[in-house]
Amino acid sequence: MKLLSFQEGDRERLGVMVNDRILPVASLGTGLPGVIGEVLSTPQRQIERIGKAVAAVESRFKEDGVGLDQLRLLPPIPPPGKI
């Protein structure tokens, strides 16, 4: 399981990659983070939640997941806001 940020339309999305196929994290279940900033607030807890969601729907990656070549990847950590 690898986390990544990608652009969908004009929105930033958090994705998870399993076996070279990617799904938006928010599509795996309710209450999951939609962007990497939400993971960074409580990383251990969020990564555990994402891992459990991935395990519950792993077959969806083959069916519904997309490849890296179909996404516009964003930096792993977004630039900070105003200081």
LINLINMO-V354735 format. One record per residue. N is the residue number from 1. SS is DSSP state (helix for helix, strand for strand, loop for the rest). D_LAST is the distance of its C-alpha to the last C-alpha in Angstrom with 1 decimal. Layout:
BEGIN
n: <N	N>
ss: <SS	SS>
d_last: <D_LAST	D_LAST>
END
This chain:
BEGIN
n: <1	2	3	4	5	6	7	8	9	10	11	12	13	14	15	16	17	18	19	20	21	22	23	24	25	26	27	28	29	30	31	32	33	34	35	36	37	38	39	40	41	42	43	44	45	46	47	48	49	50	51	52	53	54	55	56	57	58	59	60	61	62	63	64	65	66	67	68	69	70	71	72	73	74	75	76	77	78	79	80	81	82	83>
ss: <loop	strand	strand	strand	strand	strand	strand	strand	loop	loop	strand	strand	strand	strand	strand	strand	strand	strand	loop	loop	strand	strand	strand	strand	helix	helix	helix	helix	loop	loop	loop	loop	loop	loop	loop	helix	helix	helix	helix	helix	helix	loop	helix	helix	helix	helix	helix	helix	helix	helix	helix	helix	helix	helix	helix	helix	loop	loop	helix	helix	helix	helix	helix	helix	loop	strand	loop	helix	helix	helix	loop	strand	strand	loop	loop	loop	loop	loop	loop	loop	loop	loop	loop>
d_last: <32.9	29.8	26.6	25.0	22.8	24.6	24.7	27.3	27.7	24.3	22.9	21.3	23.7	24.1	27.5	29.8	32.4	35.8	38.6	36.8	36.5	33.2	32.7	29.7	28.9	28.9	32.5	33.8	33.7	32.2	29.0	27.8	24.2	23.7	20.5	19.4	16.3	19.0	20.8	18.0	17.8	21.5	22.6	26.1	27.1	25.8	27.5	30.7	30.7	30.3	33.0	35.4	34.9	35.5	38.7	39.9	39.7	40.1	42.9	40.6	38.9	42.2	43.0	39.7	37.2	36.3	36.0	33.1	34.8	34.3	30.5	27.6	25.4	21.6	19.5	20.0	16.3	14.2	11.2	7.8	6.4	3.8	0.0>
END
